Amino acid sequence: MTKLPYARFMILLILLLTGVPAASAADNPGLDRSLSIRFPAFSLNAGEKIAGIKVRSSHGQIIHSCLPGRWTCETQGNSVHCYCLHQSHAIAMTGRLPELFVRNIAGSVSQLTIEATVEYLDSSGNAYSKDFRESELIIK
């Protein structure tokens, strides 16, 4: 048995636990590139909470890590929308946002573009959103 780097092992473990079939390099030699996307820590105003995130990649498949309680994700093509099921489950800590993974990146990783949006609720329960530039995200 060969040793896998820890990050690759964790990605494979997440894929196994979420039921997503893992593509092996032997089966798809051009589809073994992947990377992770995380939102940076940022401040929230008093009473503000995060109700969801939307992330889209120019190519590849996006999967998510563990979600905050009572959150769900919908995947459509190369985008994912994760959100709380009810306003009461919005989160007040940016550290609880899920880590996302882009798998099966065809072509050069340098040609990959990422678009991300965070959906907020203010202290009155009104929704608004903020777009994040690719340079603001933590992409590894």
C-alpha positions as CSV (number, residue, x, y, z in Angstrom):
1,M,0.0,0.0,0.0
2,T,1.4,3.4,-1.0
3,K,1.2,6.4,1.4
4,L,-0.9,9.3,0.2
5,P,-0.2,12.8,1.3
6,Y,-2.4,13.8,4.2
7,A,-4.5,16.4,2.3
8,R,-5.3,13.9,-0.5
9,F,-6.2,11.3,2.1
10,M,-8.6,13.7,3.7
11,I,-10.2,14.6,0.4
12,L,-10.7,10.9,-0.4
13,L,-12.1,10.3,3.1
14,I,-14.6,13.1,2.6
15,L,-15.5,11.8,-0.8
16,L,-16.1,8.4,0.7
17,L,-18.2,9.7,3.5
18,T,-20.3,11.9,1.3
19,G,-20.9,9.0,-1.2
20,V,-19.2,10.8,-4.1
21,P,-17.3,8.3,-6.2
22,A,-13.6,9.1,-6.3
23,A,-11.9,9.2,-9.7
24,S,-8.5,7.5,-9.7
25,A,-5.5,8.8,-11.7
26,A,-5.3,5.4,-13.4
27,D,-8.9,5.6,-14.6
28,N,-8.8,9.3,-15.6
29,P,-5.2,10.6,-15.9
30,G,-6.3,14.1,-16.9
31,L,-8.8,14.4,-14.1
32,D,-6.7,14.0,-11.0
33,R,-6.2,17.7,-10.2
34,S,-8.0,19.2,-7.2
35,L,-7.8,22.2,-4.9
36,S,-9.6,23.5,-1.8
37,I,-11.4,26.8,-1.3
38,R,-12.0,28.5,2.0
39,F,-13.4,31.8,3.0
40,P,-11.1,34.0,5.0
41,A,-12.0,35.0,8.5
42,F,-13.8,38.4,8.5
43,S,-15.7,40.5,10.9
44,L,-19.5,40.6,11.2
45,N,-21.4,43.6,12.5
46,A,-23.4,43.3,15.6
47,G,-26.5,41.1,14.9
48,E,-25.3,40.1,11.5
49,K,-25.3,36.4,10.6
50,I,-24.3,34.3,7.5
51,A,-27.2,32.5,5.9
52,G,-25.5,30.9,2.9
53,I,-22.7,30.8,0.4
54,K,-22.6,30.4,-3.4
55,V,-19.4,29.3,-5.2
56,R,-18.9,28.7,-8.9
57,S,-15.9,27.4,-10.8
58,S,-15.2,27.7,-14.5
59,H,-14.6,24.0,-14.7
60,G,-14.4,21.0,-12.4
61,Q,-16.8,19.6,-9.8
62,I,-17.4,21.3,-6.5
63,I,-18.0,19.3,-3.3
64,H,-18.3,20.5,0.3
65,S,-16.9,19.5,3.6
66,C,-18.9,19.4,6.9
67,L,-21.8,21.9,7.1
68,P,-23.0,23.9,10.0
69,G,-26.1,22.4,11.7
70,R,-29.3,22.6,9.7
71,W,-27.6,23.7,6.5
72,T,-27.9,22.0,3.1
73,C,-26.2,22.3,-0.2
74,E,-27.5,22.2,-3.8
75,T,-25.1,21.4,-6.6
76,Q,-25.8,22.3,-10.2
77,G,-23.1,21.8,-12.8
78,N,-20.0,23.4,-11.6
79,S,-21.6,25.5,-8.8
80,V,-22.8,24.9,-5.3
81,H,-25.2,26.8,-3.1
82,C,-25.0,26.0,0.7
83,Y,-27.6,27.7,3.0
84,C,-29.3,27.4,6.3
85,L,-32.8,25.8,6.3
86,H,-34.2,28.5,8.5
87,Q,-33.0,32.0,9.6
88,S,-32.5,30.7,13.2
89,H,-29.7,28.4,11.9
90,A,-27.7,31.3,10.3
91,I,-24.2,31.4,11.8
92,A,-22.4,34.2,13.5
93,M,-18.8,32.8,13.1
94,T,-17.0,32.8,9.7
95,G,-14.9,29.9,11.0
96,R,-17.9,27.6,10.6
97,L,-18.2,28.1,6.9
98,P,-17.6,24.9,5.0
99,E,-14.4,24.2,3.1
100,L,-15.1,23.4,-0.6
101,F,-13.1,21.3,-3.0
102,V,-12.9,21.5,-6.8
103,R,-12.2,18.1,-8.2
104,N,-11.5,16.8,-11.7
105,I,-10.0,20.0,-13.0
106,A,-9.5,19.6,-16.7
107,G,-6.7,21.6,-18.2
108,S,-4.5,24.0,-16.3
109,V,-5.3,25.0,-12.8
110,S,-4.1,28.5,-13.7
111,Q,-7.1,28.8,-16.1
112,L,-9.6,28.0,-13.3
113,T,-11.7,31.0,-12.2
114,I,-13.7,31.0,-8.9
115,E,-16.7,33.2,-8.1
116,A,-18.0,33.3,-4.6
117,T,-20.8,35.1,-2.7
118,V,-21.7,35.2,1.0
119,E,-25.4,35.7,1.9
120,Y,-26.0,37.6,5.1
121,L,-28.9,38.4,7.4
122,D,-28.8,41.8,9.2
123,S,-30.1,42.3,12.8
124,S,-33.6,42.9,11.4
125,G,-33.6,39.7,9.4
126,N,-33.2,41.4,6.0
127,A,-31.1,39.5,3.5
128,Y,-28.2,40.9,1.4
129,S,-25.1,39.4,-0.2
130,K,-21.4,40.3,-0.8
131,D,-19.3,39.0,-3.7
132,F,-15.8,37.9,-2.9
133,R,-13.0,38.3,-5.4
134,E,-10.9,35.2,-6.2
135,S,-7.9,36.9,-4.7
136,E,-9.8,37.3,-1.3
137,L,-10.4,33.5,-1.0
138,I,-8.0,31.0,0.4
139,I,-7.3,28.6,-2.6
140,K,-4.8,25.8,-2.2
